[in-house]
Amino acid sequence: MPRKKYWSKIIEAHGVRVRVYERPQSSSLWYSVVRNGKKYRKSLKTSDRKLAEERAKAIARSLAEVELTGGAVERLTLRDLSQLYLHHRGPMLTDRRRRFMEVTLDLFRTHLGDEFTVTDFSQHHTDTFTNARQSGRLKPEGSPVNSPGPQTIRTNLDGFSIACGWACVFRAGGRPLLAFNPVRGLKLPREENPARPLATEDRYRRLLAVADEADPLGRLHCLLILAWETGRRISSLIHLRANDLLFTRDHVRQALAEEGQDEAWADHWPQAIRWRAESDKMGYLSFSPVTNAARDALESFVQRRAVVGEAWLFQRDERRPDEPMTRRLANVRLNKAEKLVGLLHQKRGGWHTFRRAWATRRKHLPVQDVMAAGGWRDINALQKAYQAADPETVRRVMELG
């Protein structure tokens, strides 16, 4: 019986030759390299040949830079990655994003240990991390969620991958901290049938009818109208300031000019809202026009609350006007309204149902304009996660055949 022939390939980059090869009894591809008469070999943590070749090229580049600068190869630990990333990259992140990365990196340090070598991260570690999160053994301090879903766990892994990607381009001593991103190419958990409910107009109207009963300060009533009319995330809504409301064409023009935007847009927008970068999930500044319904609700609320300038539009409470309303409080008020009107709480519902409904109602419009108005930057996210099929349009599609 002929012996099995194992695949092997020589990768040469930056003057360094690296052999990539299959190894008996191993599901991963390996690499070997000879430097100064000594042979080094190690797993590439992937069975994908194309990805293994890319990692081999990155290793060759890293070795070449080490020899050029005279530096020594150092192992990057989870503790070092976390501290370096948060020190150098952290100040450029929004507060919310920085907190997410802090929590994510702490989860990996708790699970694998501070001294774990980042380049050793493999599919096995991905699977054990997923299992630990799903079982509730591993969770952020103070978190009430004992068993997060696949998408939450994937978000943690994506965050870890972002930190590793940063380490691949951040240079210390003339070379990157990592030669390759060990998370790239791994199989991450995914939710096969994600729940993405939409708020119907009937649900919206019924909630609106009891909004002031659920929140006597009038915040919920105004937030519901803004969520329905603008499609923005609740985090952006609750972080609006009084001077973000641009109710005259001159104010719109002035704000656009101050931010380096095209002033000519003011010719088409008699009123608009400024969405600040620090309250945007992706950290982008944007403007959008305001519908008459949203303008009326905002003008009434501003007059009622007497807020001006940099004051928070939706204040946490009357004792703490210098703090914005929290997401938790906004959720509490929305849940209370649902109970008052006798509506069942939707799985994965809440404020995001209004954003999905807003996007779906506009799927017949040019996607570039929908993205600009609603604050999306990723067309795939808009079309896959927010714009849903509806029975009437599906019926028309079939009838065209």
C-alpha positions as CSV (number, residue, x, y, z in Angstrom):
1,M,0.0,0.0,0.0
2,P,1.6,3.3,-1.1
3,R,2.4,5.8,1.7
4,K,0.4,9.0,1.8
5,K,2.1,12.0,0.3
6,Y,1.9,15.0,2.6
7,W,1.6,18.5,1.1
8,S,4.5,20.9,1.5
9,K,5.4,24.3,0.1
10,I,8.3,26.7,0.4
11,I,7.4,30.4,1.1
12,E,10.2,32.9,0.5
13,A,9.6,36.5,1.5
14,H,11.9,39.3,2.6
15,G,14.9,37.0,2.1
16,V,13.6,34.4,4.5
17,R,12.6,30.9,3.5
18,V,9.7,29.3,5.4
19,R,8.5,25.8,4.8
20,V,4.7,25.2,5.2
21,Y,3.7,21.5,5.5
22,E,1.2,18.9,6.6
23,R,2.2,16.8,9.5
24,P,1.0,13.3,10.4
25,Q,-1.5,13.1,13.2
26,S,-2.1,16.9,13.1
27,S,-5.2,18.7,11.9
28,S,-3.2,22.0,11.5
29,L,-0.5,23.0,9.1
30,W,2.9,23.6,10.4
31,Y,5.9,25.8,9.5
32,S,9.6,25.3,9.9
33,V,12.4,27.8,9.4
34,V,16.2,27.6,9.8
35,R,18.0,30.6,11.4
36,N,21.6,30.6,12.5
37,G,21.9,26.9,11.9
38,K,19.0,26.1,14.2
39,K,15.7,24.7,13.0
40,Y,12.4,26.1,14.4
41,R,9.0,24.6,13.8
42,K,5.6,25.3,15.1
43,S,1.9,24.9,14.3
44,L,0.2,27.6,12.2
45,K,-3.1,27.1,14.0
46,T,-5.0,26.5,10.8
47,S,-5.7,23.9,8.2
48,D,-6.4,26.4,5.4
49,R,-3.5,26.4,3.0
50,K,-4.0,29.9,1.7
51,L,-4.2,31.3,5.3
52,A,-1.2,29.2,6.3
53,E,0.8,30.8,3.5
54,E,-0.2,34.3,4.5
55,R,0.9,33.6,8.1
56,A,4.2,32.1,6.8
57,K,4.9,35.3,4.9
58,A,4.1,37.4,8.0
59,I,6.5,35.2,10.0
60,A,9.2,35.7,7.3
61,R,8.7,39.5,7.4
62,S,8.9,39.5,11.2
63,L,12.1,37.5,11.3
64,A,13.6,39.7,8.6
65,E,12.8,42.8,10.7
66,V,14.2,41.3,13.8
67,E,17.5,40.5,12.1
68,L,17.6,44.0,10.5
69,T,17.0,45.8,13.8
70,G,19.0,43.4,15.9
71,G,16.0,42.7,18.2
72,A,15.1,39.5,19.8
73,V,11.8,37.6,19.3
74,E,9.6,38.1,22.3
75,R,6.4,36.3,23.1
76,L,3.4,38.6,23.4
77,T,1.2,37.6,26.4
78,L,-2.4,38.4,26.9
79,R,-1.5,40.7,29.7
80,D,0.9,42.6,27.5
81,L,-1.6,42.8,24.6
82,S,-4.3,44.1,26.8
83,Q,-2.1,46.7,28.5
84,L,-0.5,47.9,25.3
85,Y,-3.8,48.1,23.3
86,L,-5.6,50.0,26.0
87,H,-2.7,52.3,26.6
88,H,-2.0,53.2,23.0
89,R,-5.4,52.7,21.3
90,G,-7.7,53.2,24.2
91,P,-7.6,57.0,24.2
92,M,-8.8,57.1,20.6
93,L,-11.9,55.0,21.4
94,T,-15.3,56.3,22.5
95,D,-16.0,55.6,26.2
96,R,-18.4,52.9,25.3
97,R,-16.1,51.2,22.9
98,R,-13.2,51.4,25.3
99,R,-15.3,49.8,28.1
100,F,-16.3,47.0,25.7
101,M,-12.6,46.3,24.8
102,E,-11.6,46.3,28.5
103,V,-14.4,43.8,29.4
104,T,-13.6,41.6,26.4
105,L,-9.8,41.5,27.0
106,D,-10.5,40.8,30.8
107,L,-12.6,37.8,29.8
108,F,-9.8,36.3,27.8
109,R,-7.2,37.0,30.5
110,T,-9.5,35.3,33.0
111,H,-10.1,32.3,30.8
112,L,-6.6,31.7,29.5
113,G,-4.4,33.5,32.0
114,D,-2.2,36.6,31.8
115,E,0.9,34.6,30.6
116,F,-0.9,32.9,27.7
117,T,1.0,33.4,24.5
118,V,-1.3,35.2,22.0
119,T,0.0,33.4,18.9
120,D,-0.9,30.1,20.5
121,F,-4.6,30.9,20.3
122,S,-6.3,28.3,18.2
123,Q,-9.7,26.7,17.4
124,H,-9.5,24.7,20.6
125,H,-9.2,27.9,22.7
126,T,-12.1,29.4,20.7
127,D,-14.3,26.4,21.5
128,T,-13.4,26.4,25.2
129,F,-14.0,30.1,25.5
130,T,-17.4,29.6,23.8
131,N,-18.3,26.8,26.2
132,A,-17.2,28.7,29.2
133,R,-19.3,31.7,28.2
134,Q,-22.4,29.6,27.3
135,S,-22.2,27.7,30.6
136,G,-22.1,30.9,32.7
137,R,-18.7,30.0,34.2
138,L,-17.1,33.0,32.4
139,K,-18.9,36.3,32.4
140,P,-18.1,40.0,33.1
141,E,-18.2,41.1,36.7
142,G,-21.7,42.2,37.7
143,S,-23.3,40.8,34.5
144,P,-26.8,39.4,35.1
145,V,-26.7,37.3,32.0
146,N,-25.6,33.8,32.8
147,S,-25.8,32.2,29.3
148,P,-25.2,34.7,26.4
149,G,-26.1,33.7,22.9
150,P,-23.8,32.9,20.0
151,Q,-23.8,36.5,18.7
152,T,-22.7,38.0,22.0
153,I,-19.8,35.4,22.3
154,R,-18.9,36.1,18.6
155,T,-18.8,39.8,19.5
156,N,-16.2,39.1,22.2
157,L,-14.1,37.0,19.8
158,D,-14.4,39.8,17.2
159,G,-13.1,42.3,19.9
160,F,-10.1,40.0,20.6
161,S,-9.4,39.8,16.9
162,I,-9.5,43.6,16.6
163,A,-6.8,43.8,19.4
164,C,-4.7,41.2,17.6
165,G,-5.1,43.0,14.3
166,W,-3.9,46.2,15.9
167,A,-0.9,44.3,17.3
168,C,0.0,43.3,13.8
169,V,0.5,46.9,12.7
170,F,1.7,48.5,15.9
171,R,5.5,48.6,15.9
172,A,7.8,48.3,18.9
173,G,11.5,48.3,18.4
174,G,11.0,48.6,14.6
175,R,8.8,45.5,14.3
176,P,5.1,44.6,14.8
177,L,4.0,43.0,18.1
178,L,2.4,40.1,16.2
179,A,3.4,38.5,12.9
180,F,-0.2,37.4,12.3
181,N,-3.7,37.5,13.7
182,P,-4.3,34.1,15.3
183,V,-8.1,34.6,15.3
184,R,-8.3,35.1,11.5
185,G,-9.6,32.0,9.8
186,L,-11.0,30.3,12.9
187,K,-14.6,29.1,13.0
188,L,-16.5,31.4,15.3
189,P,-19.9,30.7,16.9
190,R,-22.9,32.0,15.0
191,E,-26.6,32.1,15.6
192,E,-28.3,30.1,12.9
193,N,-31.8,31.7,13.3
194,P,-31.2,35.1,14.9
195,A,-34.3,36.8,16.3
196,R,-34.7,40.2,14.7
197,P,-38.2,41.4,15.4
198,L,-39.6,44.6,14.0
199,A,-41.9,47.1,15.7
200,T,-45.2,47.4,13.9
201,E,-47.0,50.7,13.6
202,D,-49.8,49.3,15.8
203,R,-47.3,48.5,18.5
204,Y,-45.7,51.9,18.2
205,R,-49.1,53.7,18.5
206,R,-50.2,51.7,21.5
207,L,-46.9,52.3,23.3
208,L,-47.1,56.0,22.5
209,A,-50.6,56.2,24.0
210,V,-49.3,55.1,27.5
211,A,-45.8,56.7,27.2
212,D,-46.5,59.6,29.6
213,E,-48.0,57.2,32.2
214,A,-44.8,55.1,32.0
215,D,-42.6,58.1,32.2
216,P,-44.2,61.3,33.5
217,L,-41.2,63.4,32.6
218,G,-42.2,63.0,28.9
219,R,-38.9,61.4,27.8
220,L,-40.3,58.1,26.7
221,H,-43.0,59.8,24.5
222,C,-40.4,61.9,22.7
223,L,-37.9,59.0,22.4
224,L,-40.5,56.8,20.9
225,I,-41.3,59.4,18.2
226,L,-37.6,59.9,17.5
227,A,-36.9,56.2,17.3
228,W,-39.8,55.7,14.8
229,E,-39.0,58.8,12.8
230,T,-35.2,58.8,12.7
231,G,-34.3,55.1,13.0
232,R,-31.4,55.9,15.2
233,R,-30.0,53.7,18.0
234,I,-31.2,54.4,21.5
235,S,-27.6,55.2,22.6
236,S,-27.5,58.1,20.1
237,L,-31.0,59.3,21.0
238,I,-30.4,59.6,24.8
239,H,-27.1,61.4,24.2
240,L,-28.6,64.2,22.2
241,R,-27.9,67.7,23.6
242,A,-30.2,70.7,23.2
243,N,-27.9,72.4,20.6
244,D,-27.9,69.3,18.4
245,L,-31.4,70.2,17.4
246,L,-31.1,72.5,14.3
247,F,-34.6,74.0,13.8
248,T,-33.7,76.7,11.2
249,R,-32.0,76.5,7.9
250,D,-29.3,79.0,9.2
251,H,-28.6,76.7,12.1
252,V,-28.3,73.7,9.8
253,R,-25.9,75.7,7.5
254,Q,-23.8,76.9,10.4
255,A,-23.5,73.4,12.0
256,L,-22.5,71.8,8.7
257,A,-19.9,74.5,8.1
258,E,-18.4,74.1,11.6
259,E,-18.0,70.3,11.0
260,G,-16.5,70.7,7.6
261,Q,-19.6,69.3,5.8
262,D,-21.2,70.5,2.6
263,E,-23.2,73.7,3.5
264,A,-25.4,73.2,0.3
265,W,-27.3,70.4,2.1
266,A,-28.9,73.1,4.2
267,D,-30.8,74.2,1.0
268,H,-32.7,70.9,1.2
269,W,-33.0,70.6,4.9
270,P,-35.1,73.3,6.8
271,Q,-34.3,71.5,10.1
272,A,-31.9,68.7,11.1
273,I,-30.3,66.8,13.9
274,R,-26.6,66.6,14.6
275,W,-25.5,63.1,15.7
276,R,-22.2,63.4,17.5
277,A,-19.4,60.9,17.0
278,E,-18.9,60.3,20.7
279,S,-22.4,58.8,21.0
280,D,-22.3,56.8,17.7
281,K,-21.5,53.1,17.9
282,M,-19.0,53.4,15.1
283,G,-17.7,56.8,16.2
284,Y,-18.9,58.8,13.2
285,L,-20.4,62.3,13.1
286,S,-23.4,62.7,10.9
287,F,-26.5,64.9,10.2
288,S,-30.0,64.0,9.1
289,P,-33.1,66.0,8.3
290,V,-36.0,66.0,10.7
291,T,-39.6,65.0,9.8
292,N,-42.4,67.3,10.9
293,A,-43.6,64.7,13.5
294,A,-40.1,64.6,15.0
295,R,-39.7,68.3,15.0
296,D,-43.1,68.9,16.7
297,A,-42.2,66.4,19.4
298,L,-38.8,67.9,20.0
299,E,-40.0,71.5,20.1
300,S,-42.8,70.5,22.6
301,F,-40.3,68.6,24.8
302,V,-37.7,71.4,24.7
303,Q,-40.2,73.9,25.8
304,R,-41.5,71.6,28.5
305,R,-38.0,70.8,29.9
306,A,-36.5,74.3,29.2
307,V,-33.1,72.8,28.1
308,V,-30.6,74.9,26.1
309,G,-27.1,74.8,24.8
310,E,-24.9,71.9,25.9
311,A,-27.6,70.6,28.3
312,W,-28.6,67.0,27.9
313,L,-31.9,66.7,26.1
314,F,-32.9,63.6,28.0
315,Q,-31.6,64.1,31.5
316,R,-31.2,61.2,33.9
317,D,-33.6,62.8,36.4
318,E,-34.3,66.2,38.0
319,R,-31.7,65.6,40.7
320,R,-29.0,64.8,38.1
321,P,-29.5,67.1,35.1
322,D,-25.8,67.0,34.3
323,E,-26.1,63.3,33.4
324,P,-27.9,61.8,30.4
325,M,-30.6,59.2,30.6
326,T,-29.0,55.7,30.7
327,R,-29.8,52.9,28.3
328,R,-31.0,50.8,31.2
329,L,-33.5,53.5,32.3
330,A,-34.7,53.9,28.7
331,N,-35.3,50.1,28.6
332,V,-37.1,50.1,32.0
333,R,-39.5,52.8,30.8
334,L,-40.1,51.0,27.5
335,N,-40.8,47.7,29.3
336,K,-43.2,49.5,31.7
337,A,-45.1,50.9,28.7
338,E,-45.4,47.4,27.2
339,K,-46.9,46.0,30.5
340,L,-49.3,48.9,30.8
341,V,-50.7,48.3,27.3
342,G,-50.6,44.5,27.7
343,L,-48.0,43.8,25.0
344,L,-45.7,40.8,25.3
345,H,-42.0,41.6,25.4
346,Q,-40.4,40.5,22.2
347,K,-37.2,38.3,22.3
348,R,-34.3,40.5,21.1
349,G,-36.8,43.3,21.0
350,G,-36.6,46.6,22.8
351,W,-35.5,49.8,21.1
352,H,-33.8,48.1,18.2
353,T,-37.1,46.9,16.8
354,F,-37.8,50.5,15.8
355,R,-34.5,50.8,13.9
356,R,-35.2,47.6,12.0
357,A,-38.8,48.8,11.2
358,W,-37.4,52.2,10.0
359,A,-34.9,50.5,7.7
360,T,-37.4,48.0,6.3
361,R,-40.0,50.6,5.5
362,R,-37.4,52.3,3.3
363,K,-35.9,49.3,1.5
364,H,-37.4,50.5,-1.8
365,L,-35.3,53.6,-1.6
366,P,-31.6,53.9,-2.8
367,V,-29.5,52.1,-0.3
368,Q,-26.9,54.9,-0.2
369,D,-29.5,57.4,1.0
370,V,-31.0,55.1,3.6
371,M,-27.5,54.5,5.0
372,A,-26.8,58.2,5.2
373,A,-30.1,59.0,6.8
374,G,-30.0,56.2,9.4
375,G,-26.3,56.3,10.2
376,W,-25.1,53.0,8.7
377,R,-21.6,52.5,7.3
378,D,-21.9,48.8,6.3
379,I,-24.3,48.0,3.5
380,N,-24.2,44.3,4.5
381,A,-25.3,45.1,8.0
382,L,-28.1,47.2,6.8
383,Q,-29.4,44.7,4.3
384,K,-28.9,41.5,6.3
385,A,-29.6,42.5,9.9
386,Y,-32.1,45.4,9.5
387,Q,-34.0,45.3,6.3
388,A,-36.4,42.3,6.6
389,A,-38.7,40.6,4.0
390,D,-42.4,41.5,4.3
391,P,-45.3,39.4,3.1
392,E,-46.7,41.9,0.6
393,T,-43.4,42.4,-1.2
394,V,-42.7,38.7,-1.3
395,R,-46.2,38.2,-2.8
396,R,-45.4,40.8,-5.5
397,V,-42.1,39.2,-6.3
398,M,-43.9,35.9,-6.9
399,E,-46.6,37.5,-9.1
400,L,-44.0,39.1,-11.4
401,G,-42.9,35.6,-12.5
